[in-house]
């Protein structure tokens, strides 16, 4: 077996094939070897095989423009096999070995396996949509497929911590680099930090340190590392999260080089770590005011570039939290700043808020604080976030509301009452709170609060059943004959994606997470955790994740289109305006959602209530 075979079957959609279908594929496939410079598929020609690379490299080009490079484990040209000839040329740059799967075999598998077929068509549609705009085509492919190994890396050059600033400067000059990895001593192979040319300049010019100063005194630690096979998008996430301009690329115990932010500019036109840096460097609230608009503009760019919606959510959540943390630092009095925990809740707490919406936040105090100190902060914080572009929460789930900003002990008393004497409001409040994430201050206060929730729910099947009932708050949009049923009234030709699909998935998964005391807050991480503990079987967990991500992505597309048109960015879509493929995928997502509702009803015996 060549190494491409396990790589192929480990990735969607080929992981959906049965053992018999895999044997059929392999019995018809052949291994082919190509010299460097060979043309595998030419522009305007029919693709006769799916190529899965075992060794070597293939380039995809339109004319002379490089669109994408493929390496071991990558496959092409799925779009050409399903959709027909196009303007792409695929040629080898090195000696290359491929597993070649005949087109007719692929079509047989599409006809035989509905799940496999749905994912194939979804993947092809994603390829086709962006290239309708030639201006976006290169960005989409680069962003979605580029890996760290594709980027330029500065060399990994080492220096011992006891060597001097002067020695460091000369070593940078001799190796034509502006960063060195700092080790404790020569016999210690792993560096503990990094030093840059700017660090040396500041140390000498601004801080007056002598040239014989040991470099360990001006070294930045710890290092943030990444593997060479990681996606460029992952590097962007790490730079954003840690506010770093450089990542160290490692493979096991080997240090391969340093990835600099400037070398990512070939892949991104908008850099989230630049926005994170602006937040970090802000010296007053006025400098923070433009940030939410910059985040929204970045979302538009990232989505056009094809960034996966879950990665996009992670980036936006990280930036929002940094913004809130910075505002908290400016506004919270020193009397309680470090003895309180600022939390975000709802979709922001789950890390699923892509575009800024209303505020969902709270404040847990370690001990009671005089109202004379607390009340001005409550209103100032809410007012500042509103200025930043985050409108007040209609339900007033905000720091300014005393119900959501009080001592830990008061919160714990409320939680016990909510769970012991549940009503519709208390169930909603528990749902809001269990999605909370800590943003600033003492994060341990939120951990204690969630532990109280879990302890109160232990063995409380009656509350969990009442909690689970909310999964049926909104009717399914699927009619008797599996047709899409749209809204009544003014929106009679529209579907609300949040009510019809996203909410039942989010709340059902949240209910199972509560039952099993899972610490995760995001919907996708919760599904993964439920799969690990075998509450959800692997195939259905994957179906549910894909349905959820599809609905999230469709909602985001709709909102961004409405933003461009200057209309309200709601969750409504009109099926008649969608492509046939999108309508089919939407129906499939709702079918999976309906199956999940049934699972929740059965698990929590909702038919008895």
N, C-alpha and C positions, 0 to 999 in steps of 0.2 A: 504494500500500500504506500503510495507516495504521500507526502505530508499534506498536500492540498485536500485530500479526502476528508480527514477529520476536521480541518478548518472549515470546509464547505458545510458539513452537516452540523457544525456547532453554531451556525449563524442562521437567522431568519432569512427567508422563509423555508430553507431546506431542513431546518430542525423539525419541521412539521411532517416530514415524510415518514411513513411507516417503515419498519425493517424490510418488508417485501418491496416497497417502492424504492428504497435505497439500493437494494440488490439489483433491481431492474435498471436503475440509473447507471450503476457501476458496470453492469454487464454490457451496456451499450457504449459506455465512454471509452476513450482511448487516450493514451499519453503521447503527446507530440512534442518534438524538440525543434526549436527555431533558432537560426543564427541571429546575431545582432544585425539590425537594419531590415528585418523581414516585415512585410506588410501582412497583417493577419486579417484585417477587414478594411476595405477601401471605401471612400465616400461614394454613396449611391449604390452600393452593392448589398446584396442580401446577406444577412448573418446566418450562417448555417449551423453554428455551434455556440454553446456557452463555454467560454474559456475561463478556467480556474488556474491561476498561476501557482506553480510549485516552487520554481526558482527563477531568478531573473527579474526583468522589469519591462513594462509596456507603457508607451505614452499614447494618450488620446489627444488628437489635434483637430482643429477646424482650420484648414489652410495651414498657415505657419504658426497659428496661435496655439500654445500649449494649454489644454483644458485640465488635464489630470494625469498623474502618474500612478500606475498600479504595480504593486509588489506582491510577494508571496501571500497567498490567502485571499487576494482580491479576485473579483470576477467581472466579466464584461462579455458581450454587450447585450444585456437583458432587454434594454429598450428596443434595440434593433430586431431581436428575435420575436418580440411580441408585436411591435408597432410597425416594423418594416424598415426599409433603407433610410439613411439620414446622411448628414453631411460630415460625419466623423470618420477619421482615419485612426486605426490602431496599429502601431508598429513597435517592434522590439528595439530596445536600446542596448541590451546585453544578450548573451546566449540565454535562452528562456525555455523552460519546460512547462507545459500546461496539461491539465486534465481537460479534455474536450468532450462536452456533452451534446449530442445531436439535437437539433431544434425539434424534430418530431417526437423525441423522447420527452422533452420538456413540455410540449403541448399535451402529450398523453397524461402526464402527471397533473397538469392543470385541470384536465377534464375529470380525472379520477379523484382528486383530493380538493374539496371545496375550500378548506382552510388555507392550503398551500396556494390555491388560485387567487384567493382574496388578497393575500399578502404580495403575491407577484404583481397583480394589477395595481395595488397601492404603491408599490415601489416604482413601477413604470410611470404612473401618473405623477409622482413626485419629481421624476426626472423630466417629464414633459412640461409641467407647469412653469418652472423657472425659465426654461430656455425659450419660452414664447417671447421673452424680452432678452434680446442679445446683450443688452447692457448689463444684465444680471448674471448671465450664464457663467462667466469665469469666476465670479465671486462665489456663486453657489457651490460649484464643484470644489474650489479651493478650500472653502470653509468646511464643507461637510466631510472631506476625505483627507485633507492634509494632516500629516503626522509630524511629530517633533523631528523625526529623522529627515524630513523634507526641508526643514529650516536651516539657516546658516547658524553654526555654533562657534562661539569664540573658544579657543583652546583651553583645556583644563591645565592651568599652570599653578604649581604649589609653592608655598613659602612657609617656613616654620614661624611659630608665634613669637619666638625670641629674636628673630632677625629684625633689622631696623627699617624705619620708613625709607631711608635712602636706598637700601638694598631692594626694597619693594618697588620703588620708582624705576630703578634700573632694570629690574626683571621684567616689569611691564613693557618698558621700551624695547628690550632685547627680544621679547616674544610677541611684540605688536598686539598687545591686549591691554584693556583698561580694568581688568579684574583678576584677582588672585585668590585661590582657595588656601585658607590658613589652617595649618596643622599644629597640634601641640608640640610635636617633636619629630625628628626625621624617621624614627622607627614606628611612628603611629600613622598608618596608611589613610585613616579617614579624617578629613578636615572638619573643623567644628564651626567655621564661619567663612566670611568672604570680605575682602577689602577691595575698594575701587580707587581709581585715580582721583575722583572727587573727594573721597575720604582722606586721602593723603594731602590734597591741597588744603582742605579745611583744617586738618590737624596742624599743618605748618603755618599757613597764612593767617587763618582766623584765630586759632587757639594758641599759636606761638610755641608749639611743641618742637623740641630739637630734633635734628635729623637722625639721631641715634636712638630715638624712642622705639621700643619694641612694638611691632605691628599688632600684637594681640590687644593692646590698649585701645586701638581704634577699629577693631574688627567688628563687623555686624554678625550676630548669631541669633537663632540657629539658621541653618540652610534650609531652603525649600527645594525639594528635589522632584524630578519627574522622569519617567522612563522614555526611551527613544520611540517606542511604538505607541505612545499615548497620542491622542488627537490634539491638534493645535487649540481646539476649543477648550480642552482641559487645562492647557497652559494659561489661557485667558482667565478661566475660573480661579486658578491658584493665584495669579498675579492680582486679581481683584480682591480675593479673600484676604490675602496677606499684605496687600499694598507693597508689592515687590516689583522691581524693575528687571530683576534677573532670576532665572531658575537654573539650578544645577542639574544637568542631565546625567543620570546614572543607569547602569545596567548591572545589577548585582553589586559586586564590590568595585566595579570599574567606574571611573569618572570620565565621561566622554566629552564634556564641554560645558559651556555656559550659554544659555539662551537669553538674549537681551531683548528688551521690549521693542527696540527699533527694528529688530529682525522679524518681528511679527507683523510689521506694517505691510509686508507683502501679502498677508492673508486677511487683514482687517482694515477697513476704512474708518471704523469707530472703535476705540479701545476702552473697555470698561475700567481697566486699571488706571487710565488717565482720569476718569471721573472719580474713581476712588481716591486718587492722589489729590484731586482738588478738594474733596471733602476733608481729607487728612490735613491739608495745609491751610484750611479756612481759619481765620483768626477772629471772625465775628459772624453773626447770623446773616448779615447782608450778603456775604460771600457764598452762603449756602442756598440763597433764594433761587438761582437759575438751575440748580441741580436736577430737580424733578423733571423740568422740561428737557434737559439734556438726556436724562434717562429715557424719556419717551421717544426722543429722536433716535437714540441708540437702538431701542427696541425695533423701530421701523427699519433701520438699516440691518440689524442682525436677522430679522425675519426675512427680509429680501435676500439676504445672503444664504438662507436655508438653514439657519441654526435651529437645532431640535428644540421644540418648545419646552421640554423639561430642563434642558441646559439653560435656555433663556430665562426661565423662571428662577433658577438658582442664581444667575447673575444679577437679575433685577432685585431679588430678595436681599442679596448680600449688599447691594448698593443702598437700598432703602434703609436697611438696618444700620449701616454706617452713618447715613444721614441722620437718622433718629438718635443714634448714640451721640453724635457730635452736638446736636441741638440740646439733648439732655445735659451734656457736659456744660454747655453755656448757660442753661437756665436753672438747673437744679441747685438749690442752696447747699452749701457745704455742710449744713447741719444734718442733712440726711442723704446726700448724694450717693455715698458709698454704702449706706445702710438701707438701701431700697433696691428694688429690681424693676426696671422698666420692661414691660412685656408687650408684644404684639400678638394679636389673635386673629381668628378667621383665616381667610386665604393667605394673609400676610404671615401669620404664624406658621401655616403649613408650608410656606415657601412657594406658593402657587399664584402670587399676585404679579401679573406681567405688566399691567398698566396701572398707574396710580389711581386708586378710587378713594372711598371714604376711610376715615380713621377708625381703626379697631385696636385700641391700646389700653393699658392699665398700669397701675403702680402698686407693688407689694412693699409695704414698709416693715422693717424688722420690729420696730416698736412704735407706739403712737407718737405723732408729731403735732405740735400746736397748730391749730387751724390758721393762725396768723402767718405761719411760714408756709403751710401747705397750699392754702387756697390761692394765693397769687401765682404759685407755680402751676397749679392745675389749669388755670385759665390762660396763662402765658404760653404754656406748651401747646395747648389746642389751637390757640390763635396763630402761633408761629407755623405749625404744620399746615393750617389753612392757607396762610400766605405762601407756603411752599407749593401749594397745589393739591393738598389732600383735604377734601371737604369733610365737614363733621359727619359722624355716623348717624343715620336716621334713628337708630335705636339707642343712641347716646352711650354706646359701649366705648367710653373714652376716659382718659385720665381726668378730665374735668368733672366727671360724674363721681361723687363720693362712693357710690356702690362699687366702682372699679379702681379706686385708689384709697387703700386703707391698710391697716396692719395685717400681718400674716394671721394672727390669731382670730381677727374678725372675719377674714376670708374663710378660715377653717370652720368657724362656727356656721357661716352661711352655707358652706358646702354640705355640712352634715344635715342641715335643715332641708336643703334642696333635695338631697337624696332620700332622706327619711320620709318627707312629706312632698312627694313630687307633684308638680302640676305642669301645664304647658310651658310656662315661663321658666321654671327651674330646670326643666329638661333642656331648653334652649341655652340657658346659661352654662350648664355643665358642658354642652357641646362646644360652646365658644371657648371655655377655659381649657379643655383638654387639648385644643389645637395651639395653645399659647407657646411662644418661644421667647426666651430672654434676650434682651438687646443691650442693656447697660446696667451697671451696678452689680449687686450680689446675685449671681445666677442661682446660687444654692437656695434662695428663697422660693423660686418657682419649683425647684425639685421637691422641696418640702410640701408645697401646696399640691402638686400632682400626686405625691405619695398619699396625702390625705384622701384625694379622690379615689385612688385605687383601693385603699384600705376600707373606705365606706362602701365600695361596690363589691367587695369580696363576698360571694355567696348571695348577693342581692339580685336574684333572677327577675324579680318583679320589676325593679327599676330598669334593668337592662331591656326587658321586653317593652316597657313603655318608651324607653329611649329609642329602641329600634323601629318603633311604629312610624317615626318621622320619615322613614325611607319611602313611604307611600303618600307623602304630603301632596305630591303632584302626580297627575295621571300619566300613564305611558302614552307617547304619541303614536304608538302602533295600533291600527284598527284591527277589526276581526280578520281581514284578509292581508294582514301585514303591510297595509298601506300607511303612509304618513298622515296623521291627523293634525292639522294646524290649529292655531289659536282662534278663539271667537272674537267678536267685536271689531275694534279698529285694526287689530293685527291678525285678521282672520286667515291671511295667507302666509303667516310666519310661524316659526317654531322657536321656543325659548330653550336654547341648549343647556342653560344652567338648570332650569327646572326639570326638563325632560330627561337629561342624561347625566350631567355632572353632579348635581346634588345627590341623587340616589347612590351613585358610586361612592362619593366622598363620605356620606353619612353611614352607609352600610359598612364600609371599610373602617370608619372611625368606631362604630359599634363593636366590631370584632376585635379591634385593637384594645378597646377598653376592657372587654371581657377577658382578654389574655394578658393584660398589664404590659402592653408593648410601649416602650418609650418613644418610638418614632412618632413624628407629627405629620410628615408629608404623606399624601395618598399613595404615591408610587412606592416609597420606602416601606409603608405599612403593608402594601400588597406583597412586597418581597419578603417581609418578615413573616406574614401569614403563610406564605408558601414554604418558608424554611421550617416552620413548626407544624407543617402539614395540615393546617386549617383549610387552606385552598390547595387543590391539586395543581401541579405545574402547568398543565395545558390551559386550565381555566384562568389561572393567575396571569398567564401571558395574554390571553384573550382580553381579560379585564383591563390590563395595563394598556394594551394597544387601543382598545375602545376609548379609554379615558384620555389618552394622549391625542387621539384623533379629534375628539370633541374639543379638547383644549385648543388645539391648533386651529380648528375651524372657527371657534369663537374668536381667537386672536385675529385671524384673517378678517373676519367680519368687522371687528372693532377698529382695526387699522384702516380699513376701507372707509368706514364711517368717519373716522378722524380726518382723513383726507378730504372728505366731502363736507366737513363741518357740522355733522349731525351727531345726535346722542350716541355714545359708544355703549350700546346695550348688548345683551346676549342673543338677540333675535336674528334668525337667518330665514331666508325665503327659499324653500326647496326648489321652486320653479326657476330660480336664478342660478342654481348649482348645476354643475356638469352631471352627466349620467353616472359617471364613476363616483363623484362625491355623494350623490343621492343613494347609490348602492351601499357605499361605505357607511353613510349615516344610518341607513336602515339596519345594517349589520351591527353597528355600535349600539343602537337601541335594543336590538334583539339580545345582545350580551347583557345589557343593563337589565332587561326584563328577567333574564335567567338569574342574575345576581339578586334582584328583588325577591324572586322565589326562594332562593337559598336563604336569605335573611328571614323571610316569613317562616320558613320551615325551622330554621335554627333556633329562633326565639318564640316559636309557637304563636305567631301573631294571629292566626285564624281563631284563637281562643279569646281574643280581646276585642 
